[in-house]
């Protein structure tokens, strides 16, 4: 199968903090999460987290990377139960 990636991915094995705003039934919550990097490119980053992020969530990244904000493009279950693999597009 031909891969259709716009940017080349490189390994990125770092642990960092991030924050996401989640709409609740009553109000809006800001969740502070710990994420583990998997890979990175000019266009985005692959991470693992223990919170089920959803496409469209806006993520603030607290890292030394030049990109500080990203949008969740996809999310799925990881190899370990309760850990989610997430694709983030930098904005």
Secondary structure, DSSP 8 states (H G I E B T S, - for coil): -----SS--EE---EEEEEEEEE-SSSEEEEEEEEEEEEE-SSEEEEEESS---TT-EEEEESSSS--EEEEEEEEE-SSTT-EEEEEEE-
